[in-house]
Structure formats: structure tokens, C-alpha cells
Amino acid sequence: MSESKYSAPETLSFEAFILSLGTATLVALGEMENPVSKKREKDLVTAKQHIDILEILSQKTVGNLSPEEDNLLKEILYTVRIKFVSHQK
């Protein structure tokens, strides 16, 4: 199968999945440039949805993650929650 520049890798790790959700959350918070529009755009509804998904993953994977995966998920959740709260002010 040929890959275009938009193709996903053949396998996706849990870490890469969590990082992609974290990145999408930061984009929705306007902390990072939207790769499509090349602008910083704030969409708190989408950011909250991404945070909720990360929280669900955190709850549903208790005891099933490696220490590295668990730490990564906790760190990303902490970071995006703090940024979300600061954007609500």
C-alpha cells in the first residue's frame, strides 16, 4: 500500500494516540496553530470533548497501561485541564 503525506502509519501505538488527542486539544485551545488554517483558533467545546475522551480513556484503562503510558496520559490530562481552565477565565 502506498502512503501519501496524509496516511497514518501502519501501526499506531497507545502513546501516539494519546499524543494526537493531546495535540488536538491544544489546537482547539488555540495554544497551537491549526495545521489546516495555519491560524490559532479557539474552540472550547471541541477542547472539552477531547479532554472528556482523554478522561474516559484514563478511567477505562486503569491497571492496563505500562507505567510510561500511564504517566503520559496523566501528564497530558493535567496539562490540558489547566490550560482549559485558564482559557475559561
Sequence and secondary structure as in RCSB ss.txt:
>XXXX:A:sequence
MSESKYSAPETLSFEAFILSLGTATLVALGEMENPVSKKREKDLVTAKQHIDILEILSQKTVGNLSPEEDNLLKE
ILYTVRIKFVSHQK
>XXXX:A:secstr
    TT   SS  HHHHHHHHHHHHHHHTTSS  TTTSS    HHHHHHHHHHHHHHHHHTTTSS HHHHHHHHH
HHHHHHHHHHHHH 
